[in-house]
């Protein structure tokens, strides 16, 4: 199979890249397109090794990306100044130009009268509606004549001409020559045969620095004249911290009654294997029954939830603090804690319930098992909250801590879930007060978000290092007061709100990956805000995506943020090297893994926008501009031989269902086939190739990243490939309970 450009024409509308003239190689769209030539060069020289479906997949990926880079930006700029009515007309024609069009049908489809539509073309183009349509059809047909070998009859059918004679008439009128003459004079450079495979060079820079791309060397943003070189050596002396998967935030316990959430929890835990499952408001599900004027506490609903966690190898992490939750009542049994409970009344009831709860748990699960659990007592420190003074919280915390340790001395009890919105000096005063009162903390928990202002409007930080630095400052401050006490980030996210489309975008994957990597050894554990959008209890919309800050959406579709954890799970046991934008690990000298990311921060307008709906139409305008970056990694100490290399990528163009959903954001009634389609779109981009390590033991590879892209790289010696666990692509479409 030769690389016939027909596939490009088949996936683009009539405004194809071939119609535009690019006068300067310095155009950013051409810079970004340059590196995409390399995979095609591999296919061009090694087609048989890729297989038919691999070739087709690569070609269509290239074509879709090229169309996006070269066409969409031009269209968006050209349409900025035209009216909504004109946009509807042009959009309809672009989407249906290959069909048989009529004035009457087109007018009906776009909600105009035939008279208005006819006058529109006379006024703006000086021709009739059909003359304009036939001109655009001829323009499209000319590209097919020039860049493909399709027969005229086939081109006529594909471009919407009713007859071959009509095709010849309008194409000849548009080109001022016959279709045959045009083809013979413009098809001289189309390849006729495969090149000699012996001429192929397996080097990502060769095809970018050799003819015909020599002029790109100094100007291309993708391949600089001096790419960054990073050196590492295989070493099994330093273990990779597993603090990144210490805590899985499941959310309010009441949502565990929803089968879809349990299904998503089961799926994620089997993929990643978190250590602790953190639940809030669990005791809100405790009930009380009156029998002969005596109160009996019931924990059946709670046990169903704890049974699920333990069956999934998740140790319970229970937040006992006061957080509002929706509860319901019956005439037979009542829920003791309500969403409107006053602070003091709430904790008095918790103190009343907790001893019975601990006894029941020890009877059911055994004292040894319950002694492994973590108990966290939360205190709300969000600016503007109506919580009582901190000293009141300390009084209740001390009672709960002494009660738990009285039953289970080995249990870990801590808090206060201190929100780092407040200044570190104020937080230090709180902890100093606790120490002076001889309050026992087994651990300190903090919440970390990227919000810097709350009232009158929220504002996200413009400092890309703000969240990581805040984590470090708080940890250092805590250790000054409580030396060596474990610190856990029990909740973190960039947005503290759950209606911001940043949460659904690839920005979230980049942010989470960077935060986990930067703080692996700063704290003992980190927990992303929540497992699923299901736990964000909004009922005023039915949208597939709405800015929820879960790893899954309502329907169980993996959001880009899911792959931060899925990729981390594939890292090796030993840390080789960590730096800004990469994390290298290994299992042994035969197996090397890496995560690579290109983090781009938000711009000022994005920080002020509470919803960021602009991400649905022009995501590139919401972030700082970053040139694409290429890094070359050289790792010493590898075993000589042949290695297989698997790459998985999340970017604006792969593993990002929001990009596709944004074209029809009001879809609510989705069929099963639609759901399968969107679940497929959530898969990362993947590739497979080989590397050879010579006797010197140097393993070298290049990583090229666009802004906001995250790549997982798995490199394995072929003789051990069947023995070493590798990342399995997400191929299952249904999540079973």
C-alpha positions as CSV (number, residue, x, y, z in Angstrom):
1,X,0.0,0.0,0.0
2,X,1.4,3.4,-0.9
3,X,0.6,6.5,1.1
4,X,-2.1,7.9,-1.2
5,X,-3.4,11.2,0.3
6,X,-7.0,10.2,-0.4
7,X,-7.5,9.4,3.3
8,X,-6.9,13.1,4.1
9,X,-9.6,14.3,1.8
10,X,-11.9,11.7,3.1
11,X,-11.8,12.9,6.7
12,X,-11.9,16.6,6.1
13,X,-14.7,18.8,4.9
14,X,-14.5,20.9,1.7
15,X,-12.3,23.4,3.4
16,X,-9.2,21.2,3.2
17,X,-5.6,22.0,3.9
18,X,-4.9,21.8,0.2
19,X,-6.9,25.0,-0.5
20,X,-4.8,27.2,1.7
21,X,-1.4,28.6,0.9
22,X,1.1,28.8,3.8
23,X,3.8,31.3,2.9
24,X,6.0,30.9,6.0
25,X,7.4,27.9,7.7
26,X,7.4,29.9,10.9
27,X,3.6,29.5,11.2
28,X,2.9,27.7,14.5
29,X,0.5,25.3,12.9
30,X,3.2,24.0,10.6
31,X,5.7,23.8,13.5
32,X,3.3,21.6,15.4
33,X,2.7,19.5,12.4
34,X,6.3,18.8,11.6
35,X,6.9,16.0,14.2
36,X,3.8,14.1,13.0
37,X,5.7,13.3,9.8
38,X,8.0,10.9,11.7
39,X,5.5,8.2,12.4
40,X,4.4,8.4,8.8
41,X,8.0,8.0,7.7
42,X,8.2,4.8,9.7
43,X,5.0,3.5,8.0
44,X,6.2,4.6,4.6
45,X,9.4,2.5,5.0
46,X,8.1,-0.3,7.1
47,X,4.5,-0.8,6.1
48,X,4.5,-4.6,6.4
49,X,5.5,-4.5,10.0
50,X,2.6,-2.3,11.0
51,X,-0.3,-4.3,9.5
52,X,-3.2,-3.0,7.6
53,X,-5.2,-1.7,10.6
54,X,-2.1,-0.2,12.1
55,X,-1.5,1.8,8.9
56,X,-5.1,3.0,8.6
57,X,-5.1,4.0,12.3
58,X,-1.9,6.0,12.0
59,X,-3.0,7.7,8.8
60,X,-6.4,8.8,10.1
61,X,-4.8,10.0,13.4
62,X,-2.4,12.1,11.3
63,X,-5.1,13.4,9.1
64,X,-7.4,14.3,11.9
65,X,-4.6,16.2,13.7
66,X,-3.5,17.9,10.5
67,X,-7.0,19.0,9.7
68,X,-7.4,20.3,13.3
69,X,-4.1,22.3,13.1
70,X,-4.4,23.7,9.6
71,X,-8.1,24.2,9.2
72,X,-9.8,24.8,12.5
73,X,-7.8,27.8,13.5
74,X,-8.2,29.5,10.1
75,X,-12.0,28.8,10.3
76,X,-12.3,30.2,13.8
77,X,-10.5,33.4,12.9
78,X,-12.4,33.8,9.6
79,X,-15.7,33.4,11.3
80,X,-15.2,35.7,14.2
81,X,-16.6,38.7,12.2
82,X,-19.6,37.1,10.6
83,X,-23.2,36.8,12.0
84,X,-24.7,33.7,13.6
85,X,-27.0,33.3,10.5
86,X,-24.0,33.3,8.1
87,X,-22.2,30.8,10.4
88,X,-25.2,28.5,10.2
89,X,-25.2,28.7,6.4
90,X,-21.5,28.1,6.0
91,X,-21.5,25.3,8.6
92,X,-24.4,23.5,6.9
93,X,-22.8,23.7,3.4
94,X,-19.4,22.5,4.8
95,X,-21.0,19.5,6.4
96,X,-23.2,18.5,3.4
97,X,-21.3,19.6,0.4
98,X,-20.8,16.0,-0.7
99,X,-24.6,15.5,-0.8
100,X,-27.2,16.5,-3.4
101,X,-28.3,20.0,-2.2
102,X,-31.2,22.1,-3.1
103,X,-32.2,25.7,-2.1
104,X,-35.5,24.5,-0.6
105,X,-34.1,21.7,1.5
106,X,-31.1,23.8,2.7
107,X,-33.4,26.7,3.8
108,X,-35.6,24.3,5.8
109,X,-32.6,22.7,7.5
110,X,-31.1,25.9,8.8
111,X,-34.4,27.7,9.6
112,X,-34.5,30.3,6.8
113,X,-36.9,31.0,3.9
114,X,-35.8,30.1,0.4
115,X,-36.1,33.7,-0.6
116,X,-33.8,34.9,2.1
117,X,-31.2,32.2,1.3
118,X,-31.3,33.1,-2.5
119,X,-30.8,36.8,-1.8
120,X,-27.9,36.0,0.6
121,X,-25.9,34.4,-2.1
122,X,-26.7,37.0,-4.7
123,X,-25.7,39.8,-2.2
124,X,-22.5,38.1,-0.9
125,X,-21.2,36.0,-3.8
126,X,-22.9,37.5,-6.9
127,X,-24.3,34.2,-7.9
128,X,-27.2,31.8,-7.3
129,X,-27.3,29.3,-4.6
130,X,-26.7,26.3,-7.0
131,X,-23.8,28.2,-8.7
132,X,-22.1,28.6,-5.4
133,X,-22.7,25.0,-4.4
134,X,-21.4,23.6,-7.7
135,X,-18.3,25.8,-7.4
136,X,-17.5,24.4,-4.0
137,X,-18.1,20.9,-5.3
138,X,-15.7,21.5,-8.1
139,X,-13.2,22.9,-5.7
140,X,-13.3,19.7,-3.7
141,X,-13.2,17.5,-6.8
142,X,-10.0,19.3,-8.0
143,X,-8.3,18.2,-4.8
144,X,-9.3,14.6,-5.4
145,X,-8.1,14.8,-9.0
146,X,-4.7,16.2,-7.9
147,X,-4.0,14.1,-4.9
148,X,-5.6,10.7,-5.6
149,X,-5.9,8.2,-8.3
150,X,-9.7,7.8,-8.0
151,X,-11.6,7.5,-11.3
152,X,-13.7,10.5,-12.4
153,X,-16.9,8.6,-12.0
154,X,-15.9,7.8,-8.3
155,X,-14.9,11.4,-7.7
156,X,-18.2,12.7,-9.2
157,X,-20.2,10.4,-6.8
158,X,-18.1,11.3,-3.7
159,X,-18.4,15.1,-4.3
160,X,-22.2,15.0,-4.8
161,X,-22.6,15.5,-8.6
162,X,-25.6,13.7,-10.0
163,X,-24.0,12.7,-13.3
164,X,-20.5,12.4,-14.8
165,X,-21.4,15.0,-17.4
166,X,-22.4,17.5,-14.6
167,X,-19.1,16.8,-12.9
168,X,-17.1,17.5,-16.1
169,X,-19.0,20.6,-16.9
170,X,-18.6,22.3,-13.5
171,X,-15.0,21.1,-12.9
172,X,-13.9,22.3,-16.4
173,X,-15.6,25.7,-15.7
174,X,-13.9,26.0,-12.4
175,X,-10.4,24.9,-13.6
176,X,-10.5,26.3,-17.1
177,X,-9.3,22.9,-18.3
178,X,-10.6,19.3,-18.4
179,X,-10.3,17.1,-15.4
180,X,-7.9,14.8,-17.3
181,X,-5.6,17.7,-18.3
182,X,-5.6,19.1,-14.7
183,X,-4.7,15.7,-13.3
184,X,-1.9,15.0,-15.8
185,X,-0.2,18.4,-15.1
186,X,-0.5,18.2,-11.3
187,X,0.1,14.6,-10.3
188,X,3.8,14.3,-11.2
189,X,5.0,14.0,-7.6
190,X,2.6,11.4,-6.4
191,X,4.6,8.2,-5.4
192,X,4.1,5.1,-7.5
193,X,6.0,2.5,-5.4
194,X,7.5,1.7,-2.1
195,X,11.0,3.0,-1.4
196,X,13.9,0.8,-0.6
197,X,13.6,-0.2,3.1
198,X,17.4,-0.2,3.4
199,X,17.3,3.6,3.1
200,X,15.2,4.0,6.3
201,X,16.8,5.5,9.4
202,X,15.2,4.7,12.7
203,X,15.8,8.1,14.3
204,X,13.1,10.6,15.1
205,X,15.3,13.5,14.3
206,X,16.5,12.2,10.9
207,X,13.4,13.0,9.0
208,X,13.1,16.4,10.6
209,X,16.7,17.5,10.0
210,X,17.2,16.0,6.5
211,X,15.7,17.1,3.2
212,X,13.1,18.3,2.7
213,X,12.9,19.6,6.3
214,X,16.4,21.2,6.6
215,X,14.9,24.7,6.8
216,X,13.0,23.7,10.0
217,X,16.0,23.1,12.2
218,X,16.3,26.6,13.5
219,X,12.7,27.6,13.7
220,X,10.7,24.5,14.6
221,X,9.3,24.5,18.1
222,X,9.1,20.8,18.1
223,X,12.8,20.0,17.4
224,X,15.3,22.5,18.5
225,X,18.9,22.5,17.4
226,X,19.9,21.6,20.9
227,X,17.2,19.2,22.4
228,X,17.4,18.6,26.1
229,X,19.4,15.6,27.1
230,X,18.7,13.8,30.4
231,X,21.0,11.1,31.8
232,X,20.1,8.4,34.3
233,X,21.5,5.0,35.4
234,X,19.6,1.9,36.4
235,X,19.7,1.6,40.1
236,X,17.6,-0.5,42.5
237,X,18.7,1.2,45.7
238,X,15.9,3.8,45.9
239,X,12.3,2.7,46.1
240,X,9.5,4.7,44.6
241,X,7.1,6.0,47.3
242,X,3.6,4.8,47.1
243,X,2.1,7.9,48.8
244,X,0.3,8.6,45.5
245,X,-2.1,5.7,46.1
246,X,-2.4,5.9,49.8
247,X,-5.9,7.4,49.8
248,X,-8.9,7.0,47.5
249,X,-11.6,9.5,48.3
250,X,-14.9,7.7,47.7
251,X,-16.9,10.6,49.0
252,X,-20.1,10.8,51.2
253,X,-21.0,7.3,52.4
254,X,-24.6,7.7,51.4
255,X,-23.7,7.5,47.7
256,X,-22.3,4.0,48.2
257,X,-25.9,2.8,47.8
258,X,-25.8,3.7,44.1
259,X,-24.8,0.6,42.1
260,X,-23.0,2.7,39.4
261,X,-20.7,4.2,42.0
262,X,-19.9,0.7,43.5
263,X,-19.2,-0.5,40.0
264,X,-16.8,2.3,39.3
265,X,-15.1,1.8,42.7
266,X,-14.6,-1.9,42.0
267,X,-13.2,-1.2,38.5
268,X,-10.7,1.4,39.8
269,X,-9.5,-0.6,42.7
270,X,-8.8,-3.6,40.6
271,X,-6.8,-1.4,38.2
272,X,-4.9,0.7,40.8
273,X,-5.1,-1.1,44.2
274,X,-5.4,1.9,46.6
275,X,-4.6,1.2,50.2
276,X,-7.3,3.2,52.1
277,X,-10.8,4.0,51.1
278,X,-11.8,7.3,52.6
279,X,-15.5,7.9,53.4
280,X,-17.1,11.0,54.9
281,X,-20.4,11.2,56.8
282,X,-20.5,7.5,57.5
283,X,-22.1,7.8,60.9
284,X,-24.9,9.8,59.3
285,X,-26.2,6.3,58.2
286,X,-26.5,5.0,61.8
287,X,-30.1,4.4,62.8
288,X,-32.0,4.2,66.0
289,X,-34.9,1.9,66.8
290,X,-37.2,2.2,69.8
291,X,-38.1,-1.1,71.4
292,X,-40.1,-0.9,74.7
293,X,-38.9,2.7,75.2
294,X,-35.3,1.8,74.8
295,X,-33.0,3.0,72.1
296,X,-31.0,0.5,70.0
297,X,-28.5,1.7,67.4
298,X,-28.4,0.1,64.0
299,X,-25.4,-0.1,61.7
300,X,-26.6,-2.4,59.0
301,X,-26.4,0.3,56.3
302,X,-22.8,1.1,57.4
303,X,-21.8,-2.5,57.4
304,X,-22.9,-3.0,53.8
305,X,-20.5,-0.2,52.9
306,X,-17.6,-1.4,55.0
307,X,-18.0,-5.0,53.7
308,X,-17.6,-3.6,50.2
309,X,-14.4,-1.8,51.1
310,X,-12.8,-4.7,52.8
311,X,-13.8,-7.1,50.0
312,X,-11.9,-4.8,47.6
313,X,-8.7,-4.8,49.8
314,X,-9.4,-1.2,51.0
315,X,-8.8,-0.3,54.6
316,X,-11.5,2.1,55.9
317,X,-10.4,5.7,56.5
318,X,-13.4,7.4,58.2
319,X,-13.9,11.1,58.5
320,X,-16.0,11.8,61.6
321,X,-16.2,15.5,61.2
322,X,-19.4,17.5,60.6
323,X,-20.1,17.8,56.9
324,X,-23.6,18.4,55.5
325,X,-25.3,15.4,53.9
326,X,-28.7,14.6,52.7
327,X,-30.5,12.0,54.8
328,X,-34.0,10.5,54.8
329,X,-36.4,9.4,57.6
330,X,-38.9,6.6,58.0
331,X,-41.6,5.9,60.6
332,X,-39.8,2.7,61.7
333,X,-36.2,3.9,62.2
334,X,-34.7,7.3,62.2
335,X,-31.3,8.6,61.1
336,X,-29.8,10.2,64.2
337,X,-27.6,12.8,62.4
338,X,-29.3,15.3,60.0
339,X,-27.9,17.7,57.5
340,X,-29.1,20.7,59.6
341,X,-27.4,19.6,62.8
342,X,-25.8,22.3,64.8
343,X,-22.1,21.9,65.5
344,X,-22.3,21.1,69.2
345,X,-25.4,18.9,68.8
346,X,-23.7,17.0,66.0
347,X,-20.6,16.1,68.0
348,X,-22.5,15.3,71.1
349,X,-24.5,12.7,69.1
350,X,-21.2,11.3,67.5
351,X,-19.8,10.9,71.0
352,X,-23.0,9.0,71.9
353,X,-23.0,6.7,68.9
354,X,-19.2,6.1,68.5
355,X,-18.7,3.6,71.4
356,X,-21.6,1.4,70.1
357,X,-20.2,1.6,66.6
358,X,-16.7,0.6,67.6
359,X,-18.0,-2.4,69.6
360,X,-20.2,-3.5,66.7
361,X,-17.2,-3.2,64.2
362,X,-14.9,-5.2,66.5
363,X,-17.6,-7.9,66.9
364,X,-18.1,-8.1,63.1
365,X,-14.5,-7.6,61.8
366,X,-12.3,-8.4,64.7
367,X,-10.3,-6.1,66.9
368,X,-7.1,-6.7,64.9
369,X,-8.7,-5.6,61.7
370,X,-10.4,-2.5,63.1
371,X,-7.1,-1.4,64.7
372,X,-5.8,-0.8,61.2
373,X,-8.4,1.8,60.4
374,X,-7.8,5.6,60.3
375,X,-10.2,8.0,62.0
376,X,-10.1,11.7,60.9
377,X,-12.0,14.5,62.7
378,X,-12.6,17.4,60.4
379,X,-12.8,21.1,61.2
380,X,-14.1,23.5,58.6
381,X,-11.6,26.3,58.0
382,X,-13.0,27.7,54.7
383,X,-13.2,31.5,54.9
384,X,-16.7,32.7,55.6
385,X,-17.8,29.4,57.3
386,X,-19.9,29.6,60.5
387,X,-17.9,27.1,62.5
388,X,-17.4,27.8,66.2
389,X,-13.9,28.7,67.5
390,X,-11.1,26.1,67.1
391,X,-10.9,25.5,70.9
392,X,-14.5,24.1,70.7
393,X,-13.4,21.7,68.0
394,X,-10.4,20.6,70.1
395,X,-12.6,19.7,73.0
396,X,-14.7,17.4,70.9
397,X,-11.6,16.0,69.1
398,X,-10.0,15.1,72.4
399,X,-13.1,13.2,73.6
400,X,-13.3,11.3,70.3
401,X,-9.6,10.5,70.3
402,X,-9.6,9.2,73.9
403,X,-12.7,7.2,73.2
404,X,-11.2,5.5,70.1
405,X,-7.9,4.8,71.7
406,X,-9.7,3.5,74.8
407,X,-11.2,0.8,72.6
408,X,-8.3,0.4,70.1
409,X,-5.0,1.8,71.2
410,X,-3.3,1.1,67.9
411,X,-5.8,3.0,65.8
412,X,-4.7,6.1,64.0
413,X,-6.7,9.2,65.0
414,X,-6.0,12.6,63.5
415,X,-7.2,15.7,61.8
416,X,-8.2,18.4,61.4
417,X,-8.4,18.4,57.6
418,X,-7.0,21.9,57.8
419,X,-7.8,23.8,54.6
420,X,-4.7,25.5,53.3
421,X,-6.8,28.5,52.2
422,X,-5.8,30.0,55.5
423,X,-2.4,31.5,56.0
424,X,0.3,29.3,57.5
425,X,0.9,31.6,60.4
426,X,-2.8,31.3,61.4
427,X,-2.6,27.5,61.0
428,X,0.5,27.5,63.1
429,X,-1.4,29.2,65.9
430,X,-4.1,26.5,65.8
431,X,-1.5,23.7,66.0
432,X,0.4,25.4,68.8
433,X,-2.8,25.7,70.7
434,X,-3.5,22.0,70.3
435,X,0.0,21.1,71.4
436,X,-0.3,23.4,74.5
437,X,-3.5,21.6,75.4
438,X,-1.7,18.2,75.0
439,X,-4.0,17.1,72.3
440,X,-2.8,13.8,70.8
441,X,-2.6,13.6,67.0
442,X,-1.4,10.4,65.4
443,X,-1.3,12.2,62.1
444,X,-2.2,15.6,60.6
445,X,-4.4,16.0,57.6
446,X,-4.6,19.0,55.3
447,X,-6.6,20.0,52.2
448,X,-4.8,21.6,49.3
449,X,-6.5,23.5,46.4
450,X,-5.5,26.1,43.9
451,X,-8.0,28.7,44.9
452,X,-6.6,32.1,46.2
453,X,-9.7,34.2,46.5
454,X,-13.3,33.4,47.5
455,X,-15.4,36.5,47.7
456,X,-17.0,38.1,45.8
457,X,-15.9,35.6,43.2
458,X,-13.6,32.6,43.2
459,X,-10.1,33.0,41.7
460,X,-7.6,30.2,40.8
461,X,-3.9,30.8,41.3
462,X,-1.8,32.2,38.5
463,X,1.3,30.6,40.0
464,X,1.8,27.1,38.6
465,X,3.9,26.1,41.6
466,X,1.4,27.4,44.2
467,X,-0.3,24.1,45.1
468,X,3.0,22.2,45.5
469,X,4.7,25.0,47.4
470,X,1.7,25.3,49.7
471,X,1.9,21.6,50.5
472,X,5.6,21.9,51.3
473,X,5.2,25.1,53.5
474,X,2.4,23.5,55.5
475,X,4.3,20.3,56.0
476,X,7.4,22.1,57.2
477,X,5.3,24.3,59.5
478,X,3.6,21.2,61.0
479,X,6.9,19.4,61.5
480,X,8.2,22.4,63.4
481,X,5.4,22.0,65.9
482,X,5.0,18.2,65.7
483,X,8.3,16.7,64.6
484,X,8.1,13.5,62.6
485,X,4.3,13.4,62.8
486,X,2.9,11.9,59.5
487,X,1.2,14.5,57.3
488,X,-1.5,13.4,54.8
489,X,-3.1,15.5,52.0
490,X,-6.5,13.9,52.4
491,X,-8.0,16.1,49.7
492,X,-6.4,17.9,46.8
493,X,-7.5,19.4,43.5
494,X,-6.8,22.5,41.5
495,X,-10.4,23.7,41.5
496,X,-12.4,23.4,44.7
497,X,-15.7,23.7,42.8
498,X,-17.4,20.9,40.9
499,X,-18.8,22.9,38.0
500,X,-15.6,23.8,36.3
501,X,-14.8,22.2,33.0
502,X,-11.1,22.2,33.9
503,X,-12.0,19.1,35.9
504,X,-13.1,17.3,32.8
505,X,-10.2,18.4,30.5
506,X,-6.7,17.1,29.9
507,X,-5.4,19.9,32.1
508,X,-6.6,17.8,35.1
509,X,-4.4,14.9,34.0
510,X,-1.4,17.1,33.7
511,X,-2.1,18.8,37.0
512,X,-2.6,15.6,39.0
513,X,0.5,13.9,37.4
514,X,2.6,16.9,38.2
515,X,1.3,17.2,41.8
516,X,1.7,13.5,42.6
517,X,5.2,13.5,41.1
518,X,6.4,16.6,43.0
519,X,5.0,15.5,46.4
520,X,5.9,11.8,46.5
521,X,8.3,12.3,49.4
522,X,6.8,15.5,50.9
523,X,3.8,13.8,52.6
524,X,2.9,10.3,53.6
525,X,-0.2,10.1,51.5
526,X,-2.3,12.1,49.0
527,X,-6.0,11.7,48.0
528,X,-7.5,13.3,44.9
529,X,-10.8,15.0,45.6
530,X,-13.2,12.3,44.7
531,X,-13.8,9.0,42.8
532,X,-16.8,9.8,40.8
533,X,-19.0,12.7,39.5
534,X,-21.9,10.6,41.0
535,X,-21.0,11.9,44.5
536,X,-21.4,15.5,43.3
537,X,-25.1,15.5,44.0
538,X,-26.5,17.9,41.4
539,X,-29.9,17.1,40.0
540,X,-30.5,20.2,37.8
541,X,-28.8,18.8,34.7
542,X,-28.4,15.7,32.7
543,X,-25.2,16.5,30.9
544,X,-22.5,13.9,30.4
545,X,-19.9,16.4,31.4
546,X,-20.5,19.4,33.6
547,X,-17.2,20.1,35.4
548,X,-17.5,17.4,38.1
549,X,-14.3,16.6,39.9
550,X,-14.4,12.8,39.8
551,X,-12.2,10.4,37.9
552,X,-15.3,8.9,36.2
553,X,-18.4,10.7,35.0
554,X,-22.0,9.6,35.8
555,X,-22.0,7.0,33.1
556,X,-18.7,5.4,34.1
557,X,-16.7,6.9,31.3
558,X,-13.0,7.4,32.3
559,X,-12.2,11.0,32.3
560,X,-8.6,12.2,31.5
561,X,-7.9,12.5,35.2
562,X,-8.3,8.7,35.6
563,X,-5.2,8.1,33.6
564,X,-3.0,9.9,36.1
565,X,-3.5,7.0,38.4
566,X,-3.7,4.4,35.7
567,X,-0.3,5.5,34.4
568,X,1.3,5.7,37.9
569,X,0.2,2.1,38.6
570,X,2.5,1.0,35.7
571,X,5.6,2.5,37.2
572,X,8.3,0.3,38.5
573,X,9.3,-0.4,42.1
574,X,12.5,1.6,42.0
575,X,13.0,5.3,41.3
576,X,15.8,6.1,38.7
577,X,15.3,9.9,38.3
578,X,12.7,12.6,38.8
579,X,12.6,16.1,37.3
580,X,10.3,18.7,36.0
581,X,8.2,16.9,33.4
582,X,9.3,13.3,33.9
583,X,9.5,10.4,36.3
584,X,11.8,7.4,35.5
585,X,11.5,4.0,37.2
586,X,12.5,0.4,36.8
587,X,11.6,-3.1,37.9
588,X,15.0,-4.4,37.0
589,X,17.7,-3.9,34.4
590,X,15.3,-5.6,31.9
591,X,12.3,-3.3,32.5
592,X,12.1,0.5,32.5
593,X,9.1,2.8,32.8
594,X,8.5,6.5,32.6
595,X,5.8,9.1,32.9
596,X,6.4,12.3,30.9
597,X,4.2,15.4,31.0
598,X,4.2,19.0,29.6
599,X,2.2,21.1,32.0
600,X,0.7,24.3,30.8
601,X,-0.9,26.7,33.3
602,X,-4.1,28.6,33.0
603,X,-4.3,32.2,31.9
604,X,-5.9,35.0,34.0
605,X,-9.3,34.8,32.4
606,X,-9.5,31.1,33.0
607,X,-8.7,31.7,36.7
608,X,-11.6,34.1,37.1
609,X,-14.1,31.9,35.3
610,X,-16.1,29.7,37.6
611,X,-17.2,27.3,34.9
612,X,-14.8,27.7,32.0
613,X,-17.3,26.8,29.3
614,X,-14.8,28.2,26.8
615,X,-13.0,24.9,27.0
616,X,-15.8,23.4,24.9
617,X,-15.1,25.6,21.9
618,X,-11.5,26.9,22.1
619,X,-9.5,25.0,24.8
620,X,-6.2,26.3,23.5
621,X,-7.1,29.8,24.5
622,X,-7.6,28.9,28.2
623,X,-3.9,28.1,28.9
624,X,-0.5,29.7,28.5
625,X,1.3,29.2,25.2
626,X,4.1,26.6,25.4
627,X,6.2,25.4,22.5
628,X,6.3,21.7,22.1
629,X,9.4,20.1,23.7
630,X,11.6,17.2,22.7
631,X,13.9,15.5,25.3
632,X,16.4,12.7,24.7
633,X,16.9,10.3,27.6
634,X,20.0,8.2,27.9
635,X,19.9,5.4,30.5
636,X,23.1,3.5,31.4
637,X,23.1,0.0,32.8
638,X,20.5,-1.7,30.6
639,X,21.0,-5.3,29.5
640,X,22.0,-5.5,25.8
641,X,19.4,-6.8,23.4
642,X,16.1,-6.0,21.7
643,X,13.5,-4.1,23.7
644,X,9.8,-3.5,23.0
645,X,8.5,0.0,23.7
646,X,4.9,0.8,24.4
647,X,3.7,4.3,24.6
648,X,0.3,5.5,25.9
649,X,-0.7,9.2,25.5
650,X,-3.3,11.5,26.9
651,X,-3.6,14.9,25.1
652,X,-6.1,17.2,23.6
653,X,-6.5,14.7,20.8
654,X,-6.4,11.4,22.5
655,X,-8.1,10.0,25.6
656,X,-10.1,13.3,25.8
657,X,-13.9,12.6,25.3
658,X,-14.7,16.2,26.3
659,X,-13.3,17.3,23.0
660,X,-15.8,15.2,21.1
661,X,-18.7,15.8,23.5
662,X,-18.2,19.5,23.3
663,X,-19.4,19.5,19.7
664,X,-22.8,18.5,21.0
665,X,-22.8,19.3,24.7
666,X,-26.6,19.0,25.2
667,X,-26.7,15.3,24.4
668,X,-28.7,13.7,27.2
669,X,-30.5,10.7,25.7
670,X,-27.6,8.4,24.7
671,X,-28.1,5.0,23.2
672,X,-25.9,2.1,24.2
673,X,-23.9,2.5,21.0
674,X,-23.3,6.1,21.9
675,X,-22.0,5.1,25.3
676,X,-19.6,2.5,23.7
677,X,-18.4,5.2,21.3
678,X,-17.6,7.7,24.1
679,X,-15.9,5.0,26.2
680,X,-13.8,4.2,23.2
681,X,-12.9,7.8,22.9
682,X,-11.6,7.8,26.4
683,X,-8.8,5.4,25.6
684,X,-5.3,6.8,25.4
685,X,-3.4,6.9,22.1
686,X,-1.0,4.0,21.8
687,X,2.0,3.0,19.8
688,X,4.5,0.1,19.7
689,X,8.1,0.0,18.4
690,X,11.4,-1.5,19.2
691,X,14.8,-0.3,20.5
692,X,18.2,-2.0,20.4
693,X,20.7,-1.7,23.3
694,X,24.3,-2.4,22.3
695,X,27.0,-3.9,24.4
696,X,27.7,-0.5,26.1
697,X,24.3,-0.8,27.9
698,X,23.0,2.6,26.9
699,X,19.3,2.8,26.3
700,X,18.4,5.9,24.4
701,X,15.0,7.3,23.4
702,X,13.4,10.6,22.5
703,X,10.1,12.0,24.0
704,X,8.3,14.7,22.1
705,X,5.4,16.4,24.0
706,X,2.9,19.0,23.1
707,X,1.4,21.3,25.8
708,X,-0.7,19.4,28.3
709,X,0.3,16.0,26.9
710,X,1.1,13.1,29.3
711,X,2.8,9.9,28.1
712,X,3.4,6.6,29.7
713,X,6.5,4.7,28.3
714,X,7.0,1.0,29.0
715,X,10.3,-0.5,27.8
716,X,11.0,-4.3,28.3
717,X,13.6,-6.7,27.1
718,X,12.0,-9.0,24.7
719,X,13.3,-12.2,26.4
720,X,11.4,-11.2,29.5
721,X,8.3,-9.6,28.0
722,X,6.1,-12.5,28.9
723,X,7.1,-12.4,32.6
724,X,7.0,-8.7,33.4
725,X,3.6,-7.0,34.0
726,X,2.7,-4.4,31.4
727,X,0.0,-1.8,31.0
728,X,-3.1,-3.2,29.4
729,X,-5.1,-0.9,27.2
730,X,-8.6,-0.1,28.4
731,X,-10.5,-2.3,26.0
732,X,-13.6,-3.2,28.1
733,X,-16.5,-1.0,27.4
734,X,-18.7,-2.1,30.3
735,X,-18.0,-1.7,34.0
736,X,-19.6,-4.6,35.9
737,X,-20.6,-4.4,39.5
